[in-house]
Amino acid sequence: MEHKQKLLSKLPKVDQTLQDQRLFAFFEDTSRDLIVESVREVIAEERAKILNGSGSAPAFDEEAFFQAITERISQKKRPSLINVVNATGVVLHTNLGRAGLSPSACANVMKIAKGYSTLEYNVKKGARGSRHSHVESLICKITGAEAAMVVNNNAAATMLCLSAMAEDKEVIVSRGELVEIGGSFRIPDIMARSGAKLVEVGTTNKTKIADYKHAITEETAAIMKVHTSNYRIVGFTAEADLAELTALGKESGLPVIYDMGSGLLVDLSSYGIKEPTVGESLKTGIDVILFSGDKLMGGPQAGIIAGKKSLINQMKNHPLARVVRIDKMTLAALESTCRTYLDQEKALKEIPALRMLSEDIQSMRSRGEQLKALLDDSMFFKCRVVEAAEQVGGGSAPTTELKGIAVKLETEIPAEKIERLLRKNNIPIIARIIRDAVYFDMRTVADEELPIIAEAMAAIETAIRRSRS
Ligand SMILES: *Cc1c(COP(=O)(O)O)cnc(C)c1O
């Protein structure tokens, strides 16, 4: 105990530590509170180490002490939301923020975020305007819809749509389409929250149009179809298609809602993505379509509701519309993204998600070769440019495998260790592990990110060499 007391008495005091010249540089651009907090924490940890130690704790190491403080300060100053390199090949990676925005969308966000705007102001009339007006006509033009509105995300769109159209009434959904999207989004739960009563029809693998027909009662408010975005039912199956459902809707005077999930706006079938487009689906005469802004559309997080004017108006006027409304920065990104779609060729080139999904194998291979050249000549790693199977991600085209190119690391060092060190990089690099090897998928890595990977690998190599010597 006496020994511990002696060690404790040797610990520097907060005030005294703050006077040390090793911390001077920080005072220029760091808040005093943050520095003081860091010093307090490190001293408290030193104290705890001594008190919990066996009594034979090593002497106080001043150099290490200040190193710990400067590291703590840097750590506290580092933002939490930072860019990463997505080397997984999953274009719409929900955990990594789904779609990146086009240059024009980014520029427009900056512009609108900075100052005042016409968000809800009609300059011509000098009176209150509508937040929806900035994108409604664009969405109608691109999709062929009669009317449209936008909300925070597609989950919100579903909630608003069901609340406005079916509160305390019944909505018929196939048992094969009671989707869970991930997290807490489950169709039956959203339905319950919206106040609509779910009426399940058919079976998991087979639902026929007659099943819907038999379930219609006085209480029915709508028929709903949900795109099975992240799974497919294969084998002995049947489902009612949109045309059959809209015909039934017309016959029985009921609106038909389609939660499409991923809102594909241009035909990508020649690139191996066989999903229906929003425009094709609307042509069947469906009443309302709901889709995400940041899945295959490649825009910002948003929920887009397109369809019949009378129904859209009902939703615009519902109290929940305010709860789930879109903000101005998102709207700025969405308007730019929509404008890009007016020229489909341009959309494929400028919208990052579409560009990645439509990139040809030669160009990915050449990027792989570039990375290989940057990484080569290592004692620890050999790399090979290999073919890879990739997924679209973000609840889009779940059974589609895209043929891509990856750089595979061949090394004695465990893949998990490299993968972990890559994540700890200043700009974290998220790689894939397949059968004990690390892969960098080229589809989602930009040219300008190749040096980031190369530098991180060089640093990892140096660290490993040092730990071995
Ligand atoms: C992704 C998805 C949603 C949720 O959309 P968010 O924009 O992520 O809220 C809802 N329904 C379906 C069918 C989806 O695929």
The ligand as an SDF file (V2000), in Angstrom:
LIG
                    3D

 15 15  0  0  0  0  0  0  0  0999 V2000
  -35.7630   -0.7590  -48.7680 C   0  0  0  0  0  0  0  0  0  0  0  0
  -37.2160   -0.9840  -48.7010 C   0  0  0  0  0  0  0  0  0  0  0  0
  -38.0150   -0.2370  -47.8300 C   0  0  0  0  0  0  0  0  0  0  0  0
  -37.4270    0.7630  -46.8910 C   0  0  0  0  0  0  0  0  0  0  0  0
  -36.9130    1.8500  -47.5940 O   0  0  0  0  0  0  0  0  0  0  0  0
  -35.9870    2.9380  -46.8410 P   0  0  0  0  0  0  0  0  0  0  0  0
  -35.8100    4.0030  -47.8740 O   0  0  0  0  0  0  0  0  0  0  0  0
  -34.7400    2.2390  -46.4640 O   0  0  0  0  0  0  0  0  0  0  0  0
  -36.7580    3.4160  -45.6660 O   0  0  0  0  0  0  0  0  0  0  0  0
  -39.3680   -0.4840  -47.8370 C   0  0  0  0  0  0  0  0  0  0  0  0
  -39.9140   -1.4200  -48.6240 N   0  0  0  0  0  0  0  0  0  0  0  0
  -39.1900   -2.1520  -49.4820 C   0  0  0  0  0  0  0  0  0  0  0  0
  -39.8590   -3.1890  -50.3400 C   0  0  0  0  0  0  0  0  0  0  0  0
  -37.8090   -1.9530  -49.5530 C   0  0  0  0  0  0  0  0  0  0  0  0
  -37.0600   -2.6890  -50.3840 O   0  0  0  0  0  0  0  0  0  0  0  0
  1  2  1  0
  2  3  1  0
  2 14  2  0
  3  4  1  0
  3 10  2  0
  4  5  1  0
  5  6  1  0
  6  7  2  0
  6  8  1  0
  6  9  1  0
 10 11  1  0
 11 12  2  0
 12 13  1  0
 12 14  1  0
 14 15  1  0
M  END
$$$$
